[in-house]
Amino acid sequence: MTKKNRTLLLINPMVKTGMGLQTNIETRYQPIGLAIIAALTPSNWKIKILDENFRDFRYYPADLVAFTAFTATAFRAYELAKIYREKGIPTVIGGIHPSLCPEEARQYVDTVVIGEAESIWPKVLEDFEKGQLKREYRGEMTSVIRQPVPRRDLLFPGYYFATIQTSRGCPMNCSFCSVTAFNGNRYRYRPLEDVIEEWKVIPQDYVAIADDNLVGNTPESQKRAIELFKAIESTGLKKKWIGQVALNAADNEEVLRAAARSGCKLLFLGVETENVEQLKYVNKKINMKMGVESYNRVFRKIQKHGIGVIAGFMFGWPTDTPQTIEDRIKFILRCQASTIQISIMTPLPGTALYTQLKEEGRIVHNNPPQDWPMFDASRIVYNPYETDREELERFIYDKIRRIYEPAHLKKKFYMTWLKTRKLSTAYISYMSYNFLKDVLYGHKNDGNIKWVEWMLHMKDSDPNKLNFG
């Protein structure tokens, strides 16, 4: 007997009034989770993805509506779910925030999917078709990730970077991070043949590998990373990619050589701070083990292989003061990373940091879910220990402008070109610096972009002969 054709609407909610990486067109990431859900859905379903990154919401009729949500977008998801629930259309939500706050989510949607969806989504649809949809489903955290190739044909084509994931989980357990709570405390991998099958159908020339630590922290994980990079190289597709690693990724030269040959142009490292006491505060063990004095050495080892470094720094720590902010700015201006990404420390629900600050009565925006849009890593949402919150936030945004001054960006361009010996890497690093500046201040400096595009015509120039003034 043929199953009845039904319509599934998948919604990626977005709050466009604030700041942060998700509000800037060049730094938005594809809602790859929704494309995976689409791939898990049987062929008798008609599927549409409504992506608020690029399309304003308008009502689409559907038999079932499913949302994904981060903390900053959860309230928007609840708003849209209300529209469909009032029309009697069942709603489902999944993703990191609903998985860590399921009791909250159940108040605003009909069904909450907790954890990874691959093992449970077919059961959700089966129960829906029987008219027996449950209030809650829990996905199994499998040792091997059996993820289908996402339905990229349903994603909006305007994303600058395609997104792919090759592993999940992280044993680091930093107190501000929700990865361990959501994906587990050990690395779990997708079979390489599955990753390469997906790699071959990605239409974009630029790819963001969304693993939380692409290289891992053991000899076995480093071996796997080398195998992955060699498999990517063997496709011959010449895509340029970026990924995220820890400081110890530079320990293995073979890893870096293989990454470079496979098309790696930028690696993001969560440096967070140069303040050892702050690293201890959030349990950033790998940085404490290697020591803050190792930062520039790590950057240089990566750059030697033609790969640029994005160093992520956090401001607005509970122990920050104007003096610690000044110290961090001076450290950043001296550091030899290719690009600097700035964010405001944000205690996300479900993390140890959130629990601690909430128990201490320090969370200011404490009216969930209405206040969740404030948790976008662009503002301080709690009272620090030693400084007025609003005063510290103003001080931070005033001082970090020095990191994004045109002269400093140009100096970084030259430095990256000199250290990597690759103009393409210097160009990509410079452009990413401009994008990150736009995230913070909401405007573009077209003069800077025209300047660096002019520099691309100097491919045969020797960076040693250029003026670094």
C-alpha positions as CSV (number, residue, x, y, z in Angstrom):
1,M,0.0,0.0,0.0
2,T,1.4,3.4,-1.0
3,K,2.0,5.8,1.8
4,K,0.2,9.2,1.6
5,N,2.3,12.0,0.3
6,R,3.0,14.6,3.0
7,T,4.8,17.9,3.3
8,L,7.7,18.5,5.8
9,L,8.8,22.1,6.4
10,L,12.2,22.5,8.0
11,I,12.9,26.0,9.4
12,N,16.3,27.5,10.3
13,P,15.2,30.5,12.6
14,M,17.4,33.5,12.8
15,V,17.5,36.8,14.8
16,K,18.8,39.5,12.5
17,T,18.7,42.5,14.9
18,G,21.8,41.7,16.9
19,M,25.4,41.0,16.2
20,G,27.6,38.0,16.0
21,L,28.8,35.5,13.4
22,Q,25.3,34.4,12.4
23,T,24.2,37.9,11.4
24,N,27.0,38.5,8.8
25,I,26.4,37.0,5.4
26,E,30.0,36.0,4.8
27,T,30.3,34.1,8.2
28,R,26.9,32.3,8.2
29,Y,27.1,28.5,8.3
30,Q,24.7,26.3,6.4
31,P,22.0,24.6,8.5
32,I,23.5,21.3,7.6
33,G,21.5,19.5,10.3
34,L,18.3,20.3,8.5
35,A,19.8,18.9,5.2
36,I,20.6,15.7,7.1
37,I,17.0,15.5,8.4
38,A,15.8,15.9,4.8
39,A,18.1,13.0,3.7
40,L,16.7,10.8,6.5
41,T,13.1,11.5,5.3
42,P,11.4,9.0,3.0
43,S,10.7,9.8,-0.6
44,N,6.9,10.1,-0.1
45,W,7.5,13.4,1.7
46,K,7.8,16.7,-0.1
47,I,10.4,18.7,1.8
48,K,11.1,22.4,1.9
49,I,13.8,24.2,3.9
50,L,12.9,27.8,5.0
51,D,16.2,29.5,5.9
52,E,15.9,32.8,7.6
53,N,19.6,33.5,7.0
54,F,18.5,34.5,3.4
55,R,14.7,34.5,3.3
56,D,12.2,36.4,5.5
57,F,9.6,34.2,7.0
58,R,6.3,33.8,5.3
59,Y,3.8,31.1,6.0
60,Y,4.1,27.8,4.1
61,P,1.4,25.1,4.5
62,A,2.8,21.8,5.7
63,D,1.8,18.6,7.5
64,L,4.7,18.7,9.9
65,V,7.1,21.5,10.8
66,A,10.5,21.0,12.3
67,F,13.0,23.5,13.7
68,T,16.7,23.6,14.7
69,A,17.9,26.1,17.2
70,F,20.9,27.4,19.0
71,T,20.3,29.4,22.2
72,A,20.3,32.8,20.5
73,T,17.7,31.6,18.0
74,A,15.5,29.5,20.3
75,F,13.0,32.2,21.0
76,R,12.5,32.9,17.3
77,A,11.9,29.2,16.8
78,Y,9.2,29.3,19.5
79,E,7.6,32.3,17.9
80,L,7.3,30.6,14.6
81,A,6.2,27.3,16.1
82,K,3.2,29.2,17.7
83,I,2.0,30.2,14.3
84,Y,1.8,26.6,13.2
85,R,0.4,25.2,16.4
86,E,-2.4,27.7,16.3
87,K,-3.4,26.1,13.0
88,G,-3.2,22.6,14.4
89,I,0.0,21.7,12.6
90,P,2.4,19.5,14.7
91,T,5.8,21.1,15.5
92,V,9.1,19.4,16.3
93,I,12.3,21.0,17.5
94,G,15.9,19.6,17.8
95,G,19.5,20.9,18.0
96,I,21.8,21.9,20.8
97,H,19.6,24.3,22.8
98,P,16.4,22.1,22.9
99,S,18.6,19.1,23.7
100,L,20.0,20.9,26.7
101,C,16.8,22.6,27.7
102,P,14.1,20.1,26.8
103,E,11.7,21.1,29.6
104,E,11.6,24.6,28.3
105,A,11.2,23.6,24.6
106,R,8.2,21.3,25.5
107,Q,6.3,24.4,26.5
108,Y,6.5,25.8,23.0
109,V,6.4,22.9,20.6
110,D,4.6,19.6,20.4
111,T,7.7,17.4,20.2
112,V,11.4,17.7,21.3
113,V,14.1,15.6,19.7
114,I,17.1,15.3,22.1
115,G,20.6,14.6,20.9
116,E,21.7,13.3,17.5
117,A,18.8,12.7,15.1
118,E,20.1,9.9,12.8
119,S,18.9,7.0,15.0
120,I,15.5,8.5,15.9
121,W,14.1,10.6,13.1
122,P,12.6,7.6,11.2
123,K,10.8,6.7,14.4
124,V,9.5,10.3,14.7
125,L,8.0,10.2,11.2
126,E,6.6,6.7,11.7
127,D,4.8,7.8,14.9
128,F,3.5,10.9,13.1
129,E,2.0,8.9,10.3
130,K,0.3,6.7,12.9
131,G,-1.1,9.7,14.7
132,Q,1.0,8.8,17.8
133,L,3.6,11.5,17.9
134,K,5.3,11.5,21.3
135,R,6.3,14.6,23.3
136,E,9.9,13.6,23.4
137,Y,12.5,11.4,21.6
138,R,16.1,10.7,22.5
139,G,18.6,9.9,19.8
140,E,21.3,7.3,20.4
141,M,25.0,8.5,20.5
142,T,26.4,5.8,18.2
143,S,30.2,4.9,18.3
144,V,30.4,5.3,14.5
145,I,28.5,8.2,12.9
146,R,26.2,6.9,10.2
147,Q,25.1,10.1,8.7
148,P,23.6,10.2,5.2
149,V,24.8,12.7,2.5
150,P,22.8,15.8,3.3
151,R,20.2,17.1,0.8
152,R,22.3,20.1,-0.3
153,D,19.9,20.7,-3.2
154,L,17.5,22.1,-0.6
155,L,19.9,24.5,0.9
156,F,20.0,28.1,-0.2
157,P,22.9,28.5,-2.7
158,G,24.2,31.8,-1.4
159,Y,26.4,30.4,1.3
160,Y,30.1,31.4,0.9
161,F,31.2,28.2,2.6
162,A,29.8,24.7,2.4
163,T,29.7,22.9,5.7
164,I,30.7,19.3,6.4
165,Q,31.3,17.3,9.5
166,T,33.7,14.3,9.8
167,S,33.7,13.7,13.5
168,R,31.7,14.6,16.7
169,G,32.5,14.9,20.4
170,C,35.3,16.4,22.4
171,P,37.0,15.2,25.6
172,M,38.2,18.7,26.6
173,N,35.1,19.6,28.6
174,C,35.8,23.4,28.8
175,S,33.3,24.9,31.2
176,F,31.9,27.4,28.6
177,C,31.4,24.9,25.8
178,S,28.3,22.8,25.2
179,V,29.9,20.3,22.7
180,T,30.7,17.7,25.3
181,A,27.2,17.8,26.8
182,F,25.6,17.5,23.3
183,N,28.0,15.2,21.4
184,G,29.8,13.3,24.2
185,N,33.3,13.3,25.7
186,R,35.1,11.2,23.1
187,Y,35.8,11.6,19.4
188,R,33.5,9.6,17.2
189,Y,34.1,9.5,13.4
190,R,32.3,9.1,10.2
191,P,33.6,6.5,7.8
192,L,36.1,8.1,5.4
193,E,34.2,6.8,2.4
194,D,31.1,8.5,3.6
195,V,32.9,11.8,4.1
196,I,34.5,11.6,0.6
197,E,31.2,10.7,-1.0
198,E,29.8,13.9,0.4
199,W,32.9,16.0,-0.4
200,K,32.5,15.1,-4.1
201,V,29.0,16.5,-4.3
202,I,29.7,19.8,-2.5
203,P,29.2,22.6,-5.1
204,Q,31.1,25.4,-3.3
205,D,34.8,25.9,-3.8
206,Y,35.2,26.8,-0.1
207,V,34.4,24.3,2.7
208,A,34.2,24.7,6.4
209,I,34.9,21.4,8.2
210,A,32.7,21.8,11.3
211,D,34.4,19.3,13.6
212,D,35.1,20.8,17.0
213,N,38.7,19.5,17.0
214,L,39.6,18.1,13.6
215,V,43.0,16.6,14.6
216,G,42.1,15.4,18.1
217,N,44.5,14.7,21.0
218,T,45.8,11.2,20.5
219,P,48.2,9.5,18.1
220,E,45.2,7.5,16.7
221,S,43.2,10.7,16.0
222,Q,46.2,12.3,14.3
223,K,46.6,9.2,12.1
224,R,42.9,9.4,11.2
225,A,43.3,13.1,10.4
226,I,46.2,12.3,8.0
227,E,44.1,9.6,6.3
228,L,41.2,12.1,6.0
229,F,43.4,14.8,4.4
230,K,45.0,12.3,2.0
231,A,41.5,11.1,1.0
232,I,40.5,14.7,0.3
233,E,43.6,15.3,-1.8
234,S,42.9,12.1,-3.8
235,T,39.6,13.5,-5.0
236,G,41.6,16.1,-7.1
237,L,38.9,18.7,-6.5
238,K,41.2,21.4,-5.2
239,K,38.6,22.9,-2.8
240,K,39.9,25.3,-0.2
241,W,38.9,24.5,3.3
242,I,39.1,25.8,6.9
243,G,38.9,23.8,10.1
244,Q,39.2,24.0,13.9
245,V,42.0,22.4,15.9
246,A,43.7,22.7,19.3
247,L,47.1,24.0,20.0
248,N,48.6,20.5,19.9
249,A,47.8,20.1,16.2
250,A,51.1,21.7,15.4
251,D,53.0,18.9,17.2
252,N,52.8,16.6,14.2
253,E,54.4,18.0,11.1
254,E,52.9,15.2,8.9
255,V,49.4,16.3,9.9
256,L,50.1,19.9,8.8
257,R,51.8,18.8,5.5
258,A,48.8,16.5,4.7
259,A,46.3,19.3,5.6
260,A,48.1,21.8,3.3
261,R,48.3,19.4,0.4
262,S,44.5,18.7,0.7
263,G,43.6,22.4,0.4
264,C,43.7,23.7,4.0
265,K,44.0,27.5,4.0
266,L,43.0,28.5,7.5
267,L,42.9,26.7,10.9
268,F,41.0,28.2,13.8
269,L,42.5,27.8,17.3
270,G,40.6,28.6,20.4
271,V,43.3,30.6,22.2
272,E,40.7,32.4,24.4
273,T,43.1,34.4,26.6
274,E,46.8,34.9,27.6
275,N,45.8,35.0,31.3
276,V,46.7,31.6,32.9
277,E,44.2,32.1,35.8
278,Q,41.4,32.6,33.3
279,L,42.4,29.4,31.5
280,K,42.2,27.6,34.8
281,Y,38.8,29.2,35.5
282,V,37.2,27.5,32.4
283,N,39.2,24.3,32.5
284,K,41.1,25.0,29.2
285,K,43.5,22.2,29.9
286,I,45.3,21.9,26.5
287,N,46.2,25.6,26.6
288,M,47.4,25.4,30.2
289,K,49.5,22.3,29.4
290,M,51.2,23.9,26.4
291,G,51.5,27.3,28.0
292,V,50.7,30.8,26.7
293,E,54.3,31.2,25.7
294,S,53.8,28.5,23.1
295,Y,51.1,30.4,21.2
296,N,53.4,32.2,18.6
297,R,55.5,29.1,18.2
298,V,52.4,27.1,17.3
299,F,51.2,29.8,14.9
300,R,54.6,29.8,13.1
301,K,54.7,26.0,12.8
302,I,51.3,26.0,11.1
303,Q,52.1,29.0,8.8
304,K,55.3,27.4,7.7
305,H,53.1,24.9,5.8
306,G,51.2,27.6,4.0
307,I,48.2,27.6,6.3
308,G,46.9,30.8,8.0
309,V,45.9,30.9,11.6
310,I,42.7,32.3,13.0
311,A,43.2,32.9,16.8
312,G,40.0,33.1,18.8
313,F,40.1,35.4,21.8
314,M,37.4,35.9,24.4
315,F,36.7,39.2,26.2
316,G,34.3,39.8,29.0
317,W,35.5,37.1,31.4
318,P,34.0,37.1,34.9
319,T,37.4,38.2,36.2
320,D,38.1,40.8,33.4
321,T,38.9,44.4,34.3
322,P,40.0,47.3,32.2
323,Q,43.6,46.3,33.0
324,T,43.1,42.7,31.8
325,I,41.5,44.0,28.6
326,E,44.4,46.3,28.0
327,D,46.8,43.4,28.6
328,R,44.9,41.2,26.1
329,I,44.8,43.9,23.4
330,K,48.6,44.4,23.7
331,F,49.1,40.6,23.6
332,I,46.9,40.3,20.5
333,L,48.7,43.2,18.7
334,R,52.0,41.4,19.2
335,C,50.8,37.9,18.4
336,Q,51.7,36.3,15.1
337,A,48.3,34.8,14.2
338,S,47.1,35.6,10.7
339,T,43.6,36.7,11.8
340,I,42.0,37.5,15.1
341,Q,38.4,36.5,16.0
342,I,36.9,38.3,18.9
343,S,33.9,37.1,20.9
344,I,32.3,37.9,24.2
345,M,32.3,35.1,26.7
346,T,28.8,33.7,26.9
347,P,27.6,31.2,29.4
348,L,25.2,29.0,27.4
349,P,22.5,27.0,29.2
350,G,23.6,23.4,29.8
351,T,27.3,24.3,30.4
352,A,29.1,24.3,33.7
353,L,29.8,28.0,33.4
354,Y,26.1,28.9,33.1
355,T,25.2,26.7,36.1
356,Q,27.9,28.4,38.2
357,L,27.0,31.9,37.3
358,K,23.3,31.3,37.7
359,E,23.9,29.8,41.2
360,E,25.9,32.9,42.1
361,G,23.0,35.1,40.9
362,R,25.1,36.8,38.2
363,I,23.0,36.1,35.1
364,V,21.5,39.5,34.1
365,H,19.3,38.5,31.2
366,N,17.5,35.9,33.2
367,N,14.0,35.8,31.6
368,P,14.1,32.8,29.2
369,P,13.2,32.3,26.5
370,Q,12.6,36.0,25.7
371,D,16.2,36.8,26.7
372,W,17.9,34.1,24.7
373,P,18.6,36.4,21.7
374,M,21.0,38.3,24.0
375,F,23.2,35.1,24.2
376,D,24.9,35.7,20.8
377,A,28.5,36.1,22.0
378,S,28.4,39.8,21.3
379,R,27.5,41.2,24.7
380,I,28.0,40.5,28.4
381,V,25.0,38.8,29.9
382,Y,26.1,38.5,33.5
383,N,27.7,40.6,36.2
384,P,31.5,40.2,36.3
385,Y,33.2,39.9,39.7
386,E,35.2,43.1,39.7
387,T,33.8,45.6,37.1
388,D,30.4,47.1,36.2
389,R,29.0,45.0,33.3
390,E,27.9,47.8,31.0
391,E,31.1,49.8,31.7
392,L,33.2,46.8,30.9
393,E,31.3,46.1,27.7
394,R,31.7,49.7,26.4
395,F,35.4,49.6,27.3
396,I,35.9,46.3,25.4
397,Y,34.3,47.6,22.2
398,D,36.2,50.8,22.3
399,K,39.6,49.1,22.8
400,I,39.2,46.2,20.3
401,R,38.9,48.7,17.5
402,R,42.7,48.8,17.6
403,I,42.8,45.2,16.4
404,Y,40.8,46.0,13.3
405,E,42.5,49.3,12.3
406,P,43.4,49.3,8.5
407,A,47.1,49.6,9.2
408,H,47.1,46.6,11.5
409,L,45.1,44.5,9.0
410,K,47.6,45.4,6.2
411,K,50.5,44.5,8.4
412,K,48.8,41.1,9.1
413,F,48.4,40.6,5.4
414,Y,52.1,41.1,4.7
415,M,53.1,39.0,7.7
416,T,51.0,36.1,6.6
417,W,52.3,36.3,3.1
418,L,55.9,36.3,4.4
419,K,55.4,33.4,6.8
420,T,53.3,31.2,4.5
421,R,54.9,32.1,1.2
422,K,51.4,31.9,-0.3
423,L,49.6,35.0,-1.5
424,S,46.3,33.1,-1.7
425,T,46.5,32.3,2.0
426,A,47.4,35.9,2.9
427,Y,44.4,37.0,0.8
428,I,41.9,34.6,2.5
429,S,43.3,35.5,5.9
430,Y,42.9,39.2,5.2
431,M,39.4,38.9,3.9
432,S,38.4,36.8,6.9
433,Y,39.8,39.6,9.1
434,N,37.5,42.1,7.3
435,F,34.5,39.8,7.7
436,L,35.1,39.4,11.4
437,K,35.5,43.2,11.7
438,D,32.1,43.6,10.0
439,V,30.6,41.1,12.5
440,L,31.7,43.4,15.4
441,Y,30.9,46.8,13.8
442,G,28.4,46.1,11.1
443,H,30.0,47.9,8.2
444,K,32.5,47.2,5.4
445,N,35.7,49.0,4.5
446,D,35.6,48.7,0.8
447,G,38.8,50.6,0.4
448,N,40.6,47.8,2.3
449,I,39.0,45.2,0.2
450,K,40.0,47.0,-3.0
451,W,43.5,47.4,-1.7
452,V,44.0,43.7,-1.1
453,E,42.4,42.7,-4.4
454,W,44.9,45.0,-6.1
455,M,47.6,43.1,-4.2
456,L,46.6,39.9,-5.9
457,H,48.1,41.3,-9.1
458,M,51.5,41.2,-7.4
459,K,51.8,37.4,-7.5
460,D,55.4,37.5,-8.5
461,S,56.4,40.0,-5.9
462,D,58.8,39.0,-3.0
463,P,57.1,39.8,0.4
464,N,60.5,40.3,1.9
465,K,60.8,43.5,-0.3
466,L,57.5,45.0,0.7
467,N,57.1,47.8,3.2
468,F,55.7,46.7,6.6
469,G,55.3,50.2,7.9
